[in-house]
Amino acid sequence: MILLLAVFAARGVTVKVLTGDHPGTAARACRDLGIPVAGDQVLAAGRVDGLTDAELTALARRTAVFARCTPEHKARITRALQSDGHTVGFLGDGVNDLPALRAADVGIAPREAADVAREAADVVLAEKDLTAIAHAVAAGRHASGNIATYLRITLSSNLGNVIAMLCTGLLLPMLPAQVLTQNLCFDAAQLAFAHDRPHPSVLRRPTVLRPGDLLRFITGFGVLNAAADLATFGVLALALHGLGTAAEPAFHSGWFTENLLTQALVMLLLRLGRTGAEGRRPGPVAQAAAALAVIGLLLPPSPLGPPLGLTALPAVYYPLLTAVLALYTAGLLAARACRGRREASW
């Protein structure tokens, strides 16, 4: 039980006890289970009746044990915690827990609970083992972190591509087959996020996608991606000068290669919670990003290139592309560091 409480604390989960027992009995039980409870954190729920909702919210924030609780007390305290911005899970097994099980964001009941409690619960524990709750919290944090990473990377990259395509749409637009191939490669590579293990910092609190924050992220990194594309167009104009009619397939090939390489960099550098090298072997995301980069470099000069309207690029293009990618990487790292400092100050 002590180990389980340590796991909950590491996940940012606070344990509160709502019981019908005497305050002294509840406090003793908490101490025996290893739940640290100070004297001023134990409260008889009868005091709740004379409090307004705002007062109860403030009281619930600093109280660890509510004793002498009626079913109505449990439900009201649950709602008070929710109004304070918390996601509340309630574990109960009796008929008197029914209102709180229904009020909670996640109602949890053991298999041996009363029939009505199991029916009202969102989750029924198959075994008498509370570590299942800790595992469920960790799995949820993993999934939400990976979903947030996928959305941030996909939407910012797509915005950058749209801006670049609008800028060149009247000049040398990419062919539909090239756009579809590019998107297919990027989308296939992003399937690796389903198997990624987020940084431990992601597990310390729930991942919340705030619309305003997500929009700023997409806009900032999308514009940075578009800037890399526009710089590539300048490099291509310099490298392909004098090729005549062969310039269009070479332009498309250079753009195709640069786009997949920048998207591979984004997959590596903008993963949620990642701030540096992990010091371990490459995971599925790193492997997928490497495969994406290889496709971007080898597909245009391969036999599959001509059917897609792609061709081999002049050797002078690659040093120039390397310079663009180095500047893009520096810009990504600087923007990520700036954003990290801003989030740390919130």
C-alpha positions as CSV (number, residue, x, y, z in Angstrom):
1,M,0.0,0.0,0.0
2,I,2.9,2.4,0.8
3,L,4.4,1.6,-2.6
4,L,1.1,2.2,-4.3
5,L,0.7,5.6,-2.6
6,A,4.3,6.5,-3.7
7,V,3.3,5.6,-7.3
8,F,0.1,7.8,-7.0
9,A,2.2,10.7,-5.7
10,A,4.6,10.4,-8.6
11,R,1.7,10.5,-11.0
12,G,0.3,13.7,-9.4
13,V,-2.7,11.8,-7.9
14,T,-3.9,12.8,-4.4
15,V,-5.6,10.3,-2.2
16,K,-8.5,11.5,-0.1
17,V,-10.6,9.3,2.2
18,L,-14.4,9.7,2.5
19,T,-15.8,7.4,5.2
20,G,-18.7,6.9,7.5
21,D,-16.4,5.9,10.4
22,H,-15.4,8.0,13.4
23,P,-12.6,10.6,12.7
24,G,-10.3,8.8,15.2
25,T,-10.9,5.4,13.6
26,A,-10.4,6.8,10.1
27,A,-7.1,8.6,11.1
28,R,-5.8,5.4,12.7
29,A,-6.6,3.3,9.6
30,C,-4.8,5.9,7.4
31,R,-1.7,5.8,9.6
32,D,-1.7,1.9,9.5
33,L,-1.9,2.0,5.7
34,G,0.9,4.5,5.4
35,I,-1.2,7.5,4.4
36,P,0.3,10.6,6.0
37,V,-2.5,12.5,7.7
38,A,-2.0,15.5,10.0
39,G,-4.4,16.3,12.7
40,D,-5.9,19.3,10.9
41,Q,-6.4,17.2,7.7
42,V,-9.1,15.1,9.4
43,L,-12.6,16.5,9.4
44,A,-16.0,15.4,10.5
45,A,-18.3,15.8,7.5
46,G,-21.0,17.4,9.6
47,R,-19.2,20.7,9.2
48,V,-19.9,20.5,5.5
49,D,-23.6,21.1,5.9
50,G,-23.0,24.7,7.0
51,L,-20.6,25.6,4.2
52,T,-21.2,27.2,0.8
53,D,-19.9,25.5,-2.3
54,A,-17.0,27.9,-2.5
55,E,-16.1,27.3,1.1
56,L,-16.3,23.5,0.7
57,T,-14.1,23.7,-2.4
58,A,-11.4,25.5,-0.4
59,L,-11.8,23.1,2.5
60,A,-11.6,19.9,0.3
61,R,-8.4,21.2,-1.1
62,R,-6.5,20.9,2.2
63,T,-8.5,18.1,3.9
64,A,-7.3,14.5,3.5
65,V,-9.9,12.6,5.5
66,F,-13.7,13.3,5.7
67,A,-15.3,11.2,8.4
68,R,-18.9,10.6,9.4
69,C,-19.9,11.0,5.7
70,T,-23.4,10.4,4.5
71,P,-24.0,9.5,0.8
72,E,-24.9,13.1,0.1
73,H,-21.7,14.3,1.8
74,K,-19.6,12.1,-0.5
75,A,-21.3,13.3,-3.6
76,R,-21.0,16.9,-2.6
77,I,-17.3,16.7,-1.7
78,T,-16.7,14.9,-5.1
79,R,-18.4,17.8,-6.9
80,A,-16.4,20.3,-4.9
81,L,-13.1,18.7,-6.0
82,Q,-14.3,18.7,-9.6
83,S,-15.2,22.4,-9.4
84,D,-11.6,23.0,-8.2
85,G,-10.3,21.7,-11.6
86,H,-9.6,18.1,-10.5
87,T,-10.5,14.9,-12.4
88,V,-12.0,12.8,-9.6
89,G,-12.0,9.0,-9.4
90,F,-14.1,7.5,-6.6
91,L,-13.7,4.0,-5.3
92,G,-16.7,2.6,-3.4
93,D,-18.4,-0.7,-2.9
94,G,-21.7,-0.1,-1.1
95,V,-25.1,1.4,-1.7
96,N,-24.1,4.5,0.3
97,D,-21.4,5.1,-2.3
98,L,-23.8,5.3,-5.2
99,P,-24.3,9.1,-5.4
100,A,-20.5,9.7,-5.4
101,L,-19.9,6.9,-7.9
102,R,-22.3,8.7,-10.3
103,A,-20.9,12.2,-9.6
104,A,-17.3,11.2,-10.1
105,D,-15.5,11.5,-13.4
106,V,-14.5,7.8,-13.0
107,G,-16.5,5.6,-10.7
108,I,-14.6,2.5,-9.6
109,A,-16.0,-0.5,-7.8
110,P,-14.4,-3.9,-6.8
111,R,-15.9,-7.1,-8.1
112,E,-17.3,-7.9,-4.6
113,A,-19.2,-4.6,-4.5
114,A,-23.0,-4.4,-4.2
115,D,-24.8,-5.0,-7.5
116,V,-26.0,-1.4,-7.7
117,A,-22.5,-0.1,-7.1
118,R,-21.1,-2.2,-9.9
119,E,-23.8,-1.1,-12.2
120,A,-23.1,2.6,-11.5
121,A,-19.3,2.3,-11.7
122,D,-17.4,3.1,-14.9
123,V,-14.7,0.6,-14.0
124,V,-15.0,-2.7,-12.1
125,L,-11.8,-4.2,-10.7
126,A,-11.5,-7.9,-11.6
127,E,-9.2,-8.5,-8.6
128,K,-8.8,-7.1,-5.2
129,D,-5.7,-5.2,-6.2
130,L,-5.5,-1.4,-6.3
131,T,-2.3,-1.4,-8.3
132,A,-4.6,-1.9,-11.3
133,I,-5.7,1.8,-10.8
134,A,-2.1,2.9,-10.9
135,H,-1.5,1.0,-14.1
136,A,-4.6,2.5,-15.6
137,V,-3.5,6.0,-14.7
138,A,-0.1,5.3,-16.3
139,A,-1.6,3.8,-19.4
140,G,-3.9,6.8,-19.8
141,R,-1.0,9.3,-19.4
142,H,0.9,7.3,-22.1
143,A,-2.0,7.4,-24.5
144,S,-2.9,11.0,-24.0
145,G,0.7,12.1,-24.3
146,N,1.2,10.3,-27.5
147,I,-2.1,11.6,-28.9
148,A,-1.1,15.2,-28.0
149,T,2.3,14.7,-29.7
150,Y,0.7,13.4,-32.8
151,L,-1.7,16.3,-33.1
152,R,0.9,18.9,-32.5
153,I,3.3,17.5,-35.0
154,T,0.8,16.6,-37.7
155,L,-1.1,19.9,-37.6
156,S,2.0,22.1,-37.5
157,S,3.7,20.2,-40.3
158,N,0.5,20.3,-42.4
159,L,0.1,24.1,-41.9
160,G,3.7,24.6,-43.0
161,N,3.1,22.5,-46.1
162,V,-0.1,24.4,-46.9
163,I,1.7,27.7,-46.7
164,A,4.5,26.5,-48.9
165,M,2.1,25.1,-51.5
166,L,0.1,28.3,-51.6
167,C,3.3,30.3,-52.2
168,T,4.3,28.1,-55.2
169,G,0.9,27.0,-56.4
170,L,0.9,29.3,-59.4
171,L,4.5,28.5,-60.3
172,L,5.6,24.9,-59.9
173,P,2.9,23.1,-57.9
174,M,3.6,19.5,-56.8
175,L,1.8,16.8,-58.7
176,P,-1.1,15.0,-57.0
177,A,0.8,11.7,-56.9
178,Q,3.8,13.4,-55.3
179,V,1.6,15.0,-52.6
180,L,-0.2,11.7,-51.9
181,T,3.1,9.8,-51.7
182,Q,4.6,12.4,-49.4
183,N,1.5,12.3,-47.1
184,L,1.4,8.5,-47.1
185,C,5.0,8.3,-46.0
186,F,4.6,10.8,-43.2
187,D,1.3,9.3,-42.0
188,A,2.8,5.8,-42.0
189,A,5.8,7.0,-40.0
190,Q,3.6,8.6,-37.4
191,L,2.0,5.2,-36.6
192,A,5.2,4.8,-34.5
193,F,3.8,7.2,-32.0
194,A,1.3,4.5,-30.9
195,H,4.3,2.5,-29.7
196,D,6.3,5.4,-28.2
197,R,7.0,5.6,-24.5
198,P,6.7,9.3,-23.5
199,H,9.2,11.0,-21.3
200,P,8.7,10.4,-17.6
201,S,7.8,14.0,-17.1
202,V,4.6,13.4,-19.2
203,L,3.4,10.9,-16.6
204,R,3.5,13.3,-13.7
205,R,0.3,15.1,-14.6
206,P,-2.5,14.7,-17.2
207,T,-1.9,16.0,-20.7
208,V,-4.3,18.9,-21.4
209,L,-4.8,20.2,-24.9
210,R,-5.8,23.8,-24.4
211,P,-7.2,25.2,-27.7
212,G,-5.4,28.5,-27.5
213,D,-2.1,26.9,-26.5
214,L,-2.4,24.3,-29.3
215,L,-3.2,27.0,-31.9
216,R,-0.1,29.0,-30.8
217,F,2.0,25.8,-31.1
218,I,0.7,25.0,-34.6
219,T,1.1,28.5,-35.8
220,G,4.6,29.0,-34.5
221,F,6.1,25.8,-35.7
222,G,4.0,25.7,-38.9
223,V,5.4,29.1,-39.9
224,L,8.9,27.8,-39.1
225,N,8.3,24.8,-41.3
226,A,7.1,27.0,-44.1
227,A,10.2,29.2,-43.8
228,A,12.4,26.1,-44.3
229,D,10.4,25.2,-47.4
230,L,10.7,28.7,-48.8
231,A,14.5,28.7,-48.1
232,T,14.6,25.4,-50.0
233,F,12.9,27.0,-52.9
234,G,15.7,29.6,-53.0
235,V,18.3,26.8,-52.8
236,L,16.6,25.0,-55.6
237,A,16.5,28.1,-57.8
238,L,20.3,28.4,-57.3
239,A,21.1,24.7,-57.8
240,L,18.8,24.2,-60.8
241,H,19.7,27.4,-62.7
242,G,20.2,26.6,-66.4
243,L,18.5,23.2,-66.5
244,G,15.7,24.4,-68.7
245,T,12.8,22.0,-69.1
246,A,14.4,19.5,-66.6
247,A,14.1,22.1,-63.8
248,E,10.5,21.2,-63.0
249,P,10.9,17.5,-62.0
250,A,14.2,18.4,-60.2
251,F,12.4,21.2,-58.3
252,H,9.7,18.7,-57.3
253,S,12.3,16.2,-56.3
254,G,14.2,18.7,-54.1
255,W,11.0,19.8,-52.4
256,F,9.9,16.2,-51.9
257,T,13.3,15.3,-50.3
258,E,13.5,18.4,-48.1
259,N,9.9,18.0,-46.9
260,L,10.4,14.4,-45.7
261,L,13.6,15.3,-44.0
262,T,12.1,18.3,-42.1
263,Q,9.2,16.1,-41.1
264,A,11.6,13.5,-39.8
265,L,13.3,16.2,-37.7
266,V,10.0,17.4,-36.3
267,M,9.1,13.8,-35.3
268,L,12.3,13.6,-33.3
269,L,12.5,17.1,-31.8
270,L,8.9,18.0,-31.0
271,R,7.8,14.9,-29.0
272,L,6.0,15.9,-25.8
273,G,8.4,16.1,-22.9
274,R,11.6,15.4,-24.8
275,T,14.3,18.0,-24.2
276,G,17.5,16.2,-25.0
277,A,19.2,12.9,-25.8
278,E,17.7,10.0,-23.9
279,G,21.0,8.0,-23.6
280,R,19.4,4.8,-24.8
281,R,18.9,2.8,-28.0
282,P,16.6,4.4,-30.7
283,G,12.9,3.7,-30.1
284,P,10.1,3.2,-32.7
285,V,9.8,6.9,-33.4
286,A,13.5,7.4,-34.1
287,Q,13.4,4.3,-36.3
288,A,10.4,5.6,-38.2
289,A,12.0,9.0,-38.6
290,A,15.2,7.4,-40.0
291,A,13.1,5.4,-42.5
292,L,11.3,8.6,-43.5
293,A,14.6,10.4,-44.2
294,V,15.9,7.4,-46.2
295,I,12.8,7.4,-48.4
296,G,13.1,11.1,-48.9
297,L,16.7,10.8,-50.1
298,L,16.5,7.6,-52.1
299,L,13.1,7.6,-53.7
300,P,13.6,10.4,-56.3
301,P,16.8,8.8,-58.0
302,S,15.3,5.3,-57.7
303,P,13.4,3.5,-60.5
304,L,10.2,4.5,-58.6
305,G,11.0,8.2,-59.0
306,P,10.1,8.8,-62.8
307,P,6.6,7.4,-62.5
308,L,6.0,10.0,-59.8
309,G,7.5,12.8,-61.8
310,L,10.7,12.8,-59.7
311,T,14.3,12.6,-60.8
312,A,17.9,12.6,-59.4
313,L,19.2,15.9,-58.1
314,P,22.4,17.6,-58.9
315,A,25.2,17.1,-56.4
316,V,25.4,20.8,-55.6
317,Y,21.9,20.6,-54.1
318,Y,22.8,18.4,-51.1
319,P,25.4,20.7,-49.4
320,L,22.9,23.6,-49.7
321,L,20.1,21.4,-48.4
322,T,22.3,20.4,-45.4
323,A,22.8,24.1,-44.6
324,V,19.0,24.7,-44.7
325,L,18.3,21.7,-42.5
326,A,21.0,22.8,-40.0
327,L,19.3,26.3,-39.7
328,Y,15.9,24.6,-39.4
329,T,17.1,22.4,-36.6
330,A,18.6,25.3,-34.8
331,G,15.3,27.2,-35.2
332,L,13.4,24.2,-33.9
333,L,15.6,23.8,-30.8
334,A,15.5,27.5,-30.0
335,A,11.7,27.7,-30.4
336,R,11.3,24.5,-28.3
337,A,13.6,25.9,-25.5
338,C,11.7,29.2,-25.5
339,R,8.4,27.4,-25.3
340,G,9.7,25.1,-22.5
341,R,10.7,28.2,-20.4
342,R,7.3,29.7,-21.0
343,E,5.4,26.5,-19.9
344,A,7.7,26.2,-16.9
345,S,6.6,29.7,-15.7
346,W,2.9,28.8,-15.9
